[in-house]
Amino acid sequence: MTTAPESLESLEPALSVRQVLGLERVLAGEPEVVAGAGHLDRLVRWVHVAEAADVGVMLSGGEMVLTTGVLLAGDEHKQAEYIRSLHRAEAAAVVLGLGRAFPSPPDVMRRAAERCGLPLVVLHRPFPFAELTEEVQSRLVRRKFAAVSLSESVRTALTGLITAGAPLQRLLDEVAQHSGCPVVVTNLAHRVLATAGERPAVDDVLRDWERIARQAGGSEGDGWIRAELGGRGERWGRIVLCGFRGDTSAGRLLADRAAEALVLHRMLGGAATWEEQSAQSLLTDLVSGVVPARQLLPRARAAGLPVNRRTFVPLVVRGARPDRLERVLRLTGLPGLVAELADAATAVLLSLARDQDADALTGHFASRLRQEGPTPVVAAAAARPDWDGVPAGLREARHVADAVADSSTVLELPPVVRLKDVHLRGLVRLLRDDPHVQSFAERELDGLLRAADDDLLAVLRTYLATGRNKSRTAQLHHVSRPALYRRLEAIQSRLGVDLDDFEQAASVHIALLAHDAQQG
């Protein structure tokens, strides 16, 4: 049984002045804030007991200074300078125990603290300062140790995932569990490469990602914690914790551990870049239809795909690697995403301005693709005027590509194959899972299937695909005409049909298309 990892976001944040004043031991001293009440959320890094008038030179910032003021009594100049020196040292607050030196809050110190915005707290019932320092110091040390310990456990968990060959998404899911907020990985142009976290929260972050990311810049306000990704003096991305609700230092520890793991993952990763993985994840989700298209819109926009007032052209290509398709997109200047699907097919989603000619630009893309290497099959769905139609368009293009996959070397295909070009082949593919169609194919081809003669099946396939053109069939199979005639006679004998009869040839052709569709 596994348990969810402890969250850095759930760690008690660094104590603020307000929280210190709320501690039981401090409340026993009847604290009163007499200046700087608007700055009680300052974080306390440490607690010092100091009576020296020049204590400011010994501070490094974030300290709460405890004093009885015994060395300041009777000298208003020293009192004012004491407060000013603490302000210059960026102290978090000063706590003055009332008593013999100061029976009441000194006006000079109160006015100086108010001008500087430095919280000045007086204790009406002083108690041993050692009790307060022990309480606060132990809390701060425990919190810091817990953060460092959890940071190391995060590093161990992420390293273990990398060693096990886990994908990028699994690493980010782990980071999101620890942070309790959306996690986004981007390149230097703010293009989103991967995300993790609760889906609604991630979608809220991505909805207007580019503006938010650029507006936020390098600051870490509102819980936006960043860590740069890169190595050997070169940056190539960043990881962002969006809306981290814990202490900033704890978030920075987590972001740094995550960045280390992501850099290592990229160094040890396979050929697919994070950009390719991002496009693949998006297009795969679109094709599957499991996630509604509207919910994927923020991811598409954040991935750099233009989506406002656009026309989308879904394509599925066979016979061309994704890197070749990416290169052609750059050469043609067409915005789009490329992702490798299963069965050696690659999806391409073009995003065109509404006043552009979608058919002409698709044809131009296919033509340029042919110039860059072996002739591929480019299957296109009808252009979609809105994003909601993209999933159905990708499935249509996939259907067209699959319908001609087995006969692309035999059929004379246009540069861009569309649904109207697949005719009977496309219909049979749609019906391939029907039991009646399956039994029909088995019955019609039984003589060849039982003999398991793949050579004769291949000849029959070519012969019917070429419109029963004997010369073309002999040429494609590199055999003489007499040899082809003998094979055709063997086919007719085993099937018990006359292939010169149109109806019988058509019946066998449909059965063979159904058989091939089922095998595919």
N, C-alpha and C positions, 0 to 999 in steps of 0.2 A: 504494500500500500504506500503510495507516495503522498506527500503533503505539499501544499502550495508554499512557495518560498516566502520568507519574511520580507516585508516591503520596507525599503528605505524611506518611502513616503510616510510610513507609519511611525518612524522613530520620533521621539520627543525632540522638537526643534531646539536650537540653542536658547537658553533662558534669556528672556527680555527683562528690562528693568521692572516692568509691571509684574512679571511672574516672580521675580525675586521678592518684591514687596508683598506678594501674596503668600509667601512661605510662612508656615506656622510659627517658626522661631522669630521671624521678623515682625509678624503681627503682634507678638507678645510685647514688642517694644513700642507699640502704638506709633507707627510711622505716619508722617504727614508730608505730602509733597507741597513745598512752598514756592517752587519755581520750576519752569520747564515741563509743566504737566502735559504739554503736547508732544513730548519726545520720549514717552515711557516705553515705546516699542523698540527702542535701541537694544541691540543684542549685547549681552554681558559675556566677554571672553574670559575674564579673570576677576578676582577680588583681591584688593590690596588694603592693608591697614597702614596708613602713613600719616605722620604728624608734621613732617618736614614741610616748610613753606615752599620749597622749590621742587616738590614731588613730581611736577609735570615733566621734568627732564628725564625722569626714570621710567616713564610710561611709553608704551608702544601702540596704544589705542585699544578701545573696547573694555577698559577696566572700570570696575566700580570701586571707588576709593572710599574707605571708611576712616573717619577722623573724629577726634573730640575737639579739635581746634585750639588745643591748649597753647600752641606756639603762635596763634594768630590773634588771641584776645588783646584788645586795647590798641590795635594798629589797623585802622580801616584801609590804609593803602595796601598792607600785606593781604588783608582779607580779599580785596578786589583782585589783586594780582594773582592770588591763589586760584581763584575761580577762572581767571583768564588763562592761566598756564594749563589748567586741566582741559579747558576748551581747545587750546592749541594742540594738546597731546591727544585729542579726540577721545577723551575719557567717556564712558557710557553714562556715569552719574556720580554724584558725591553724596555720601550719607554722613550727617553730622549728629553725633550723640549730644543732646542737651545735658547740661550739668553745670559744674563749677565754672568752666570757661565761658560758656554761653548758656545762660538759663532760659533764653528765648531765641527764636530764629533771628540772626543778625541781618538788619536791613541792607547793609552794604553788600553782603554776599548774596542775599536774595535778589537784589536789583541786578547785580552783575550776572548772576546765573540766568535770569530772565532774558537779559539782553543777548547772552551767548546761546540761549536755547539749550542750556545744560540742566538736566533734572537735579534739583537740590532737595534732598529728603532729610527731615529731622526726625530723631527718635525721642519721643517724650519720656520714655522709660528705658534708658540705656541698659544694655546687657552685654556680656562679654563678646567682643567682636570675633573672638576665635570660634564661637559657635556658628556664627553666620558664615565665616570663611570656610569652615569645615563642610557645612551643609552645601553651599554653592559649589565649592571646588569638587566635592565628590560627585555631585550631579553632572557637572561639566565633564569630568574625567570619564565617568561611566558612559555618558552619551558619546563622547569622542571615541572611546574604545569600541562601543557597539557599532558605530558607523564604520570604523576601519575594519572591524571583524566581519561585518556584513559585506563590505566592499570586497574583501578577500574571498568570501564565499561566492560572491557574484563572479569574480574572476575565475575561480575554480570551476564553477558550473559552466561558464561560457567556454573555457578551455576544453572541458570534457566534451561539450557538444561539437566543437571544431574537430577534436581528435576522432570523434565518432562519424565525422563526415556529414554533419547536419547542414541543411541548407540555410541560407541567410535568414529566411523568414523564421526559422526555429530560434535562432539567436535573438532576433528582435522580440519575439514573443516572450522569451525569458527576461529580457530587459524591461519590457512593459509590465510584466508581473511584479517585478521588484520596484518599479517606479510608481506604479499606480496611475499612470497618465499616458496619453498617446505618445508614441515614439515615431519619429520621421527621419529617414536618411535621404539626403539630397546631394546633388553634385554642386559645383561652385556657382552654377547659374540658377540655383534654387529649384531645379527640376527634381521632383520627388521620384526616388528610385525604389523605396520600400517603406512600408508603414507597419505598425503593430499597435495593439490596444483594443479597447472596446469599440466596436464598429461605429456606433452613433457618435461617440466622442471624436474618433478619427475623421469621420465625415464632416463634422463641424469644423475641425481644424483645416481640412483640405478645401472646404467650400470656396474660400477666397484666399488660397494659400499664397500665391505670389505676392499679393499686396501685403498680407500679414507678415510674411517672411522678410520682405524688404523693409517694411516699416519698423519691424522689431530690430533689424540690424544686428549689431553684435552685443546688445544689452541683454541682461538676464532678469529683466523686470517681469512681474506677473508669472513667475515660475518657469520662464523659458530658459532652459539650460542647454548650452551648446558645447560640443567638443569637435575639434577639427580632425579630419581623416587624411592621412597622408604618410609619406615616408621618404627618406633620403632627400630631405629639403624640398619636397614637392607636395602641395596640398591638392586633393582631388575631390573632396566632399566634406560633409559634416553630418553629425548625428544631433538631433534636437529632441530634448524632453519638453513636451508642450504642456505647460500648466502644472508643473511639479509643485505639489503642495507642502512638501517638507522643507527642512532647512536647506538653504542654497548650497552650503558647503557639502552636505550629504548628497545632494543632487549632482554636484560637480564631481564628486568621487565616483558615483555611478556612471555618469557620462564618460568619464575618463577610462574606467574599466571597460565600458562597452566599446569605446573607440579603439582601444588596444585590441580587443577581440575581433572587431570588424576588419581592422587592417591586416591582422594575421589571417583571417578567413579569406580575404581577397588575395593575399599573397599565395595561399595554398589552394585557391579555388581552381575550378576547371576552366574550360575555354569560354563558357558563357559569361558575359559581363553582367554587372548588376542592372545596367540599362536594359539588356536583353531579357533578363529574368523579370524585370518590372513589366515590360511590354507583354511578355508571355503570360504572366499571371492575369493581367487585365484582359487580354484577348481570349484567353482560355475561359475566364469567368463569363465573358460576353457570349461565347459560343455555347457554353453549357446551359445558359439560361437559368442557372440555379439562383443567381443573384439578380434581382431586377435591374434593368439597364439604368434606371434613374438613380439607383444607389451607387452605381459605378461612375457616374458623371464626375463627381469631385476627384476621383483617382485619375481619370483621363485628363482632366484640366490640369491637375497638379503634375502629371507626367509630361506636360508640355504640348499636348495635342490641342489645337484650336477647336473649340466646341460651340462657340456662340455664333448663331446665324450662319451655319455651315451646311454643306451637302456632304454626305459620307458615302464612299464607294467601298464596299467590302469585297476583297479579293482573296482567293486561295490559289497558291502557286505550287506546282509540282515540277521538280527538275531544276531547282535553283536554290542555293543555300541562302540562309538569312543575311549573311554578310554581303552577298552579291545584291540582294534586294535593297539593303540599306544603302549601298553605294549608288544604286540607280536612283533611289529617292533623293539623295544629295545632288546627283548630277542633273536631275530634272527639276530640282527645287520644289518638289511636292511635299507638303507636310503629311506625315503619316507615322503609323506604328507598324513594326514587323515582329512577328513571333512565330517560332517553330511549333507546330502542332504534332500530333502523333501520325504515324504512317507516312513519314517523309513529306508531309504537307506543311506549307508555311502560310500563315495568314498575314494579310496586309490590309490595313484600314487607312484609306486616303481621306483627308479632310480638305475640302475645296470650298472656296468662296461661292456663294449662291449664284453669282453672275458668271461663273466659269462653266465651260462646256464639259460636263463630267465624262461623256462618252469619248470626246476627242482627247482629253488628258489621260484617260485610262488607256486608250490606244497608243498614245505617245509613250506612256510608261512601259507598256508591253513591247513596243518596237525597240525602245532603248535597251530593254532587258535582253532581247534577242541579240543585240549587237555586242553584249558583254560576255557572251559565252554560249554553251549549248542551248538549243531551242527548248524552252520550258512550256508547260501548259499553264496558261493564265486564265483562271475561271473567275468571272465577275458576276455579282448580283446586280439587280437594278439599283441605281443610286437612291439613297435614303435621304429624304429632306429633313429628318429629325433624328435625334439620338435614340429614341425609343425603338426605331426600326432597325438599328444596327445588328442586334443579336439574330433576328430572323434573316437579315441579309448575309451575315457570315455563314449561317447554316445553309442558305441557298447556294452560296459560292462553294461551300464544301461539298454539297451534293453534286453540283455540276462537275467539279474537279474529280470526284470519285467515279462519276458515271463514265467519264472518258479515259480514266486512268489506264485501263487494260488495253485500250485500242488506240492510244495516241500515236503509235508508230504506224498504224494502218490507216486510220481515218485522216482525211484532209481537214484539219481543224483551222478555224480562223485565228488570228493573233490573240483575240480575246473571246473565250468561249462563254456563252451565256445559256440560260435555261432553255431558250428556244432552239439551241443548237444540239441538244442531247436527245430530243425526240423520244422514240420508243425506249432507248437505252435508259433515259432518266426515269420514265414511268416504271419500267421493270425494277429498277433499283429501289424505288419507293415501296414496291409491293413485294420485295424479296423475302420478307419474314412471314408472308401469308402462307399457311400450311397448304392451301390448294395450289399456289404457285410452286412451292417446293416439290410437292408430289408430281406435278405436271413435268417439271424439269427432270426429275429422276426417271420418270416413265419414258419420256422422249429420248433421253440420252443413255438409257440403261445399257445398251449394247456396247457403247464405248467406255462407260464408267466402270462396268464390271471387268472389262479387259485392262483397265488402268493404263490405256495407251495415250500418254500425254502428247506424243508426236502427232497422232491423228487428230486429237482435240485441237491442237494448235493450228493444223492445216485447215480444219473445219472453221475455226474462228476467223482466220484470215480470209478464207474463201467467201464466207457470208458477209464479213465486214466490207469487203471490196465490191459488193454487189455481184458475187459469183463471177468475178473476172479471173479466168484461169491464167492468163499471161501474167497479170500483176501478182497473183498468188504464187506462181512458180518463181517469179523474180524475187519476191520477198523471202521465200524459203530456200532460195539458191538451189533449186532442183530443175531438171529438164521437164518439158511438157509431158512426155510419156510417163515419167516417174510420178508426176502429179496426178495424171489420169489413174494410175494404179492405186494411188492412195485414196482418191475420191471414190473409186469403185469399192475399196475395202470399207470406207466409211458408210456408204450406202448399204452395203451388204450387212454390216453389223447393226445398223439402225433400222433396216427394213424400210427405207424411204427412197424416193426418187428426187434428188436435189434439183433436177430440171423442172420439176413441178413447183410452181410458185407457192401454192398453199402449203405443201409439205416442207419446202425450204423455209418458208416464213415460220412455221411451227417449230422447226428445229432451231432456227435463229433465236426465237423468243426463249425457248428452253435453255439455250446456251448462255444468253444474256442473264437469265435468272440464276443459272448455275454459277456464273462468274461473279454476279453480285453477292450471292450467298458466301462464296469463298472469300471475296474481298472483305 
